[in-house]
Amino acid sequence: MHQLCPPWHPNMQNLGQFLIRPAKNGDEHGILRCLAAAFEPYRVSYTPEAYADTVLDEASLAKRLQRMHVLVASSAEEIAGTVAASQANGEGHLRGMAVLPKYCGNGLAVALLIAIESWLNDYGCKRVTLNTTLPLQPAIKFYEKNGYTRSGRIADFFGMPLVEYVKELV
């Protein structure tokens, strides 16, 4: 289990109801619901293939759960957020960061980010990368505020530019 978040963060509001923990059997529906709700406002800005790869389906989520460390922010009622990471050769990579829209801005995303970076640090990762798309301006601002910078690498993501961000872990 991961500590929820440091109490000093300025956006922490009523987060005591949430536990940041590894995903377990039975969380699949909540994770898919969270991804769908978080990315629905951006659907029109995505190609159909990019959107499908972002929000996942049951089969692609099952693969992610096997290949990556997936965390959820859970309460007694719901999965409110999720993030996944892989690690190899001292470098981590984040995927699928999402928080239900009703919890945006209350510090839950920061809590998830701190927890997944802590997990990567525990595995000896000194550097972490993530990719995002240009329509996700709120996410880009969030990552930049939390120490991520553009690496200069841009890839093709089903017909969309995919921008890499990087952060050195301390």
N, C-alpha and C positions, 0 to 999 in steps of 0.2 A: 504494500500500500504506500501511497505517496502522501506526504503532508500536503494539505490543500493548497495553501499559499502563505507567503509571509504576510503577517498582519499589517505591515507598513504600506502596502500598495494602496495608492489613493483611490482606486476604483473598486475596492473590495466592499460590496454591499450585500448583506444577507447571503453569504456563500456557505454558511455553516450547514445548510441543508444538503450540500453536495459533497460527494466523496469522489476523488480522482483515484481510479483503480484500473488494473488491467481488464480488458474485455473478457467476458466469459460466455459460455454457452447460454443462450437465451437472450443475449444482448443484440443479436443481429437485427431484429425488427427496429429497435430503438436507434441503432447506428444508421441504418438506411433512412429512417424517418428524419433524423437529424441532418444528414447530408442533403436529402431532398429539400427540406425546408430552408436550409442555409443557402443553397445555390439556386433555388427557384427564381428569385428576382433577376438572376443573370442569364437565365435560359435563352432569352432572345439574342444575347450577345455571343453565345457559343455556337459552334457547329454542332449538329446532332451527335456526331461521334465523340467530340470533346466533352459534351455534356454527359453522355452516357458513361464515359470513362471517369468522370468526376463524381457523379452521384452513386455509381455502382449498381449492381444487381446482386441477387443472392449468391450467384456463382463467383463473381469477381470479389465480393466481400469475403467469401469463404477462403479464396486464395490469399487475400490480404491478411486475414487472421492467421493463416498458416505461415506466411513468409515474413510478417512484420510484427513488431510489438505495438499493439493497439490499446490505447487508453480511452476510458470514457469518464465523463463527469456525470455521476448518477445521483438521483434522489430516490426517495421511496416511490415516487410517481413515474419518473421518466429518465431516459438518457437525454441530457441537456447539451452535451458536447462530446466531441471525439477528436482524436489525432492519432496518427500512426507514424512509426519510424523504423527504419532498417539501419544496420550499422555493419561496417566492414573496414578493415585496415585503418582504424583510427578516425573514420569519418562517418557521420550519420546523415541520413536523408529523411526529411519529413514529407508526409503525404496526408491528404484527407483531413485537414484541420477544419472543423465546423462547430458552430454553436447555434442552438435554436435562436431565431431572431429575437424572441422575447427576453433573452438573456444577454444580448449584445450590449457591451458598454458597462457591464457590472463587474468585470474582472475575471469572469469565468474562463475566457480565452487565455488570459495571462496565466491563470492557474494551470491550465492544460499545457501551455508552452513551457512553463517552469518545470512541470513534472516530467515531460518528455525529454527536455534538455538534461535534467538530472539523471534520468535513466541512461541517456547516451553518455554522459560524463562518467557514470558508474562503469560503463563498458569501455572506458578509455578513449572515447572520442574527443578529439581536440577541435574538431571543425564540424559544422552541420550545414547542409544545404537544403533548399526547398525550391520548388518551382511554382510560379503563379502566372495567371493570365492578366492582360491589361484591363479587362473590364472589372476586375476585382480591386478597384482603387481603395476601398476601406481596408481590405486585407493587406495591401501593399503598405499603406500608412501604418497599420498595426505592426507589421514585421519590421519596418524601418524604425519605428518608435522603440522596438524591443531589440535593437542592435543588429539587424540584418541589413546588408548592403548588396547592391547589384554586383554580380561577378563579371558581367559583360557577356556572359553566354546566353544566347537565345536559340531555342530549338523550335521545331515545328510540332505542334500538338493538334493533330487532326485538322490542319488548315489554319491554326491560330498561333501567334507568337507565344512561346512559353519562356518566361524570363526567370533565370536562376538568381537566387539570393543566397548569401553565405554569411555565416557568423562563426567567429572563433570562440570556442568555449573556454572559460577560465578554470 
